[in-house]
Amino acid sequence: MHDHYPTRSAAEPQLFPRSEPVARRAWQPGAPLTAEQIAQFDRDGYLVLEGVFSEAEMATLQAETGRLLGDPRGLKDETVIAEHGSREIRSIFEIHEQSDTMARLAADERLAGVAGYLLDDEVYVHQSRLNYKPGFKGREFYWHSDFETWHAEDGMPRMRALSMSVLLAENTPNNGPLMVIPGSQHVFIACVGETPDDHYKASLRKQEYGVPDEDTLAELAHRQGIVAPTGKPGTVIVFDCNTMHGSNGNITPFPRANAFLVYNAVSNRLEAPFAAATPRPDFIAARDVKPVTPVSGSLEGVPA
């Protein structure tokens, strides 16, 4: 099994050029995105789609978010992740398997259809979660490439996956929005440090392995810049699996929340981990590939 992106195996950080496309399919009539949007995704590694979901649809999603956060006792214990050193909920994983509303969201053609077009393949949900950053107490997510972790610890072979963040509350410049380094998806940063056993139990709260070194981050940021996409509820931020991203803590009174969906190409299904002794659990990285059939129509009133 050839490893195209070796990581966590050398004493010093290494940089490898990306050996595959970002946008896998050029614009054609009937595409769910414009030619300009596809070109931006390919160039910058991210895309902001405003007004994807209506106010009525957002009311349905926000009500379901409130239900999940307000009474997590009905959820699988292992999928509910608290903040480091706190009892505040940081993330709820596998939401598309624990909520009919979130399952319908994951299958929506405005998400799954776009993902399938950009990846030029059938797609399945590799990971889903609700990210919650409460007012005053929401902690940061340190800089990282998702693909580095998915490759090292889950066995994702190639960069043929992307993430979609559906904003459930307004993301402002002040309440810890997503930050990305445009163009960073074209370079793979191999990290140092051997993966500890059951690393996910700590990394979901605070990641210390699989994070890039400060010198490389500084070089990337000085060269490429840093952008913090913001938007109102109903906005969707799409970003490539290898785009370097993170977010600051939230010390404002305004909470930040998003539904986070990862779509992987069916042809890119997981193998054995490339830099870990055992794969992470299925609630973090699905190994049972269930291709998504995109569904059209409104989310308004979809039952929980």
Secondary structure, 3 states (H helix, E strand, C coil): CCCCCCCCCCCCCEEEECCCCCCCCCCCCCCCCCHHHHHHHHHHCEEEECCCCCHHHHHHHHHHHHHHHHCHHHCCHHHEEECCCCCCEEEEECHHHHCHHHHHHHHEHHHHHHHHHHHCCCEEEEEEEEEEECCCCECCEEEECHHHHHHHHHCCCCCCEEEEEEECCCECCCCCCEEECCCHHHEEEECCCCCCCCCHHHHCCCCCCCCCCHHHHHHHHHHHCCECCCECCCCEEEEECCCCEEECCECCCCCEEEEEEEEEEHHHCCCCCCCCCCCCCCCCCCCCCCCCCCECCCCCCCCC
